[in-house]
Amino acid sequence: MPKKILILGGGVGGVVAAKRIAERIRGGRADAEITVISDTDYYLLPPLLVNIALGDIEPSKAQLPLSMLERRGGVKFVKAKVTKVDPDNRVVETDQGKFNYDYLLASLGVDFDFQSYNLGVGYHNYTLDGALKLRDALKSFSGGKVVIFTPEPVYRCGVYPFEFAAQLDTVFRKRGGIRDRVDITLVHPFEKPIQPPGT
């Protein structure tokens, strides 16, 4: 009887794990069934959120359907919301039913708490919704101050705030010369890009 491998989450961690495990068991090296459960039916490529925010690409270009796992890798995909994990009985409950497992990998991501910074106004591109709002704000921006605020040193990419400042500089230079009317300020807890914590 094949072992049941259940992966919760269709983001980077879940998709990469599913693909790697599927590659390892292919060719009869192991008898296992892999199932990915995610509450969305697409995989969003996080590095492309900046391109969406800057208006370089449409959201559809940063999304891949999770059904590709079934077509290309032999991984079953179920669109469902996880409601309970019962490790004692090796069961995951969802709004689409219960799933038994022999091995469980939970990669459900994080919920960002932007409200706790109490900034009042501002934009981010850590989610698709945030990237779309930032894109709309940048479209109507015709000059003034832009502050890139990095409140904490732990974020997705070490050079990102610095890279984003440079990309904004390029965008404003290309947009009818409004760069002369824009002041870009980066507020960052480190003295230099990718400074190791504690130095």
BALO-355946 format. One line per field, with one value per residue (C-alpha): x, y, z. Coordinates in nm, 3 decimals. Layout:
xx [X,...]
yy [Y,...]
zz [Z,...]
# end
This chain:
xx [0.000,0.148,0.246,0.037,0.235,0.020,0.153,-0.041,0.014,0.059,0.325,0.699,0.761,0.473,0.526,0.902,0.865,0.600,0.812,1.129,0.958,0.782,1.116,1.270,0.994,0.955,1.073,0.953,1.209,0.927,0.558,0.390,0.101,0.157,-0.133,-0.106,-0.388,-0.414,-0.695,-0.602,-0.578,-0.265,0.096,0.209,0.574,0.663,0.966,0.736,0.518,0.759,0.706,0.330,0.365,0.580,0.333,0.577,0.350,-0.009,-0.086,-0.163,0.204,0.309,0.068,0.085,-0.213,-0.150,-0.310,0.029,0.152,-0.088,-0.008,0.368,0.460,0.194,0.101,-0.267,-0.397,-0.700,-0.837,-0.952,-0.915,-0.747,-0.962,-0.785,-0.472,-0.499,-0.144,-0.244,-0.473,-0.275,-0.575,-0.617,-0.968,-1.067,-1.383,-1.372,-1.341,-1.080,-0.742,-0.533,-0.157,0.155,0.379,0.273,0.453,0.286,0.397,0.103,0.301,0.260,-0.006,0.144,0.026,0.069,-0.187,0.047,0.286,0.007,0.141,-0.197,-0.114,0.124,0.161,0.347,0.393,0.419,0.081,-0.093,-0.355,-0.083,0.110,-0.203,-0.275,0.087,0.067,-0.244,-0.081,0.235,0.030,-0.120,0.199,0.335,0.597,0.675,0.832,0.860,0.969,1.066,1.035,1.193,1.092,1.256,1.565,1.388,1.219,1.217,1.522,1.818,1.879,1.514,1.460,1.775,1.679,1.328,1.467,1.682,1.387,1.168,1.444,1.441,1.059,1.043,1.320,1.133,0.800,0.826,1.109,0.925,1.240,1.340,1.020,1.066,1.261,1.326,1.428,1.511,1.463,1.640,1.768,2.103,2.390,2.458,2.276,2.273,2.447,2.453,2.258,2.481,2.749]
yy [0.000,0.339,0.586,0.902,1.225,1.529,1.880,2.177,2.498,2.583,2.849,2.827,2.575,2.343,2.346,2.299,2.016,1.842,1.862,1.741,1.450,1.351,1.353,1.128,0.867,0.858,0.539,0.312,0.420,0.450,0.370,0.694,0.925,1.298,1.540,1.918,2.108,2.484,2.736,2.893,2.713,2.895,2.933,3.296,3.372,3.619,3.775,3.901,4.104,4.396,4.373,4.384,4.686,4.868,4.791,4.572,4.266,4.165,3.937,3.643,3.639,3.575,3.287,2.921,2.687,2.427,2.171,2.173,1.953,1.681,1.715,1.733,1.566,1.315,1.514,1.533,1.884,1.964,2.316,2.336,2.538,2.356,2.375,2.133,1.921,1.611,1.470,1.199,1.038,1.158,1.339,1.685,1.829,2.074,2.235,1.965,1.667,1.475,1.351,1.079,1.086,0.893,1.199,1.561,1.874,2.198,2.500,2.735,3.059,3.366,3.627,3.974,4.216,4.550,4.712,4.681,4.937,5.194,5.394,5.532,5.546,5.354,5.065,4.737,4.459,4.156,4.029,4.040,4.280,4.505,4.502,4.603,4.893,5.010,4.989,5.208,5.462,5.479,5.530,5.851,5.974,6.285,6.402,6.451,6.241,5.862,5.695,5.328,5.212,4.886,4.854,4.518,4.341,4.012,4.017,3.812,3.946,4.121,4.372,4.429,4.778,4.903,4.734,4.880,5.232,5.189,5.052,5.346,5.581,5.417,5.422,5.793,5.878,5.697,5.857,6.187,6.315,6.337,6.215,6.578,6.620,6.308,6.270,5.901,5.824,5.479,5.426,5.104,4.950,4.849,5.076,4.884,4.628,4.270,4.356,4.040,4.069,4.161,4.341]
zz [0.000,-0.100,0.172,0.176,0.172,0.244,0.178,0.313,0.121,-0.246,-0.205,-0.260,0.019,-0.069,-0.446,-0.430,-0.176,-0.388,-0.702,-0.529,-0.354,-0.677,-0.862,-0.597,-0.600,-0.977,-1.142,-0.863,-0.605,-0.350,-0.340,-0.237,-0.324,-0.290,-0.234,-0.211,-0.039,-0.093,-0.055,-0.389,-0.721,-0.835,-0.731,-0.709,-0.787,-0.505,-0.679,-0.955,-0.716,-0.763,-1.142,-1.089,-0.858,-1.112,-1.393,-1.589,-1.596,-1.531,-1.234,-1.462,-1.569,-1.207,-1.147,-1.238,-1.193,-0.924,-1.155,-1.331,-1.047,-1.159,-1.529,-1.498,-1.173,-1.076,-0.766,-0.674,-0.604,-0.388,-0.351,0.010,0.329,0.616,0.931,1.166,1.189,1.410,1.438,1.689,1.430,1.125,0.979,0.827,0.817,0.543,0.411,0.141,0.374,0.573,0.450,0.613,0.584,0.672,0.631,0.667,0.550,0.659,0.457,0.503,0.479,0.694,0.755,0.738,1.006,0.833,1.066,1.364,1.213,1.237,0.944,0.849,0.480,0.263,0.025,0.005,-0.248,-0.022,-0.140,-0.476,-0.341,-0.201,-0.530,-0.723,-0.484,-0.510,-0.891,-0.892,-0.660,-0.873,-1.192,-1.057,-0.885,-1.056,-0.808,-0.443,-0.168,-0.180,0.142,0.135,0.493,0.611,0.976,1.048,0.916,0.843,0.503,0.184,0.006,0.168,-0.110,-0.193,-0.043,-0.217,-0.543,-0.526,-0.475,-0.789,-0.986,-0.885,-0.995,-1.339,-1.363,-1.281,-1.528,-1.806,-1.723,-1.899,-1.686,-1.353,-1.173,-1.113,-0.911,-0.695,-0.371,-0.288,0.071,0.207,0.583,0.679,1.006,0.851,0.758,0.435,0.217,0.348,0.674,0.887,1.211,1.504,1.301]
# end
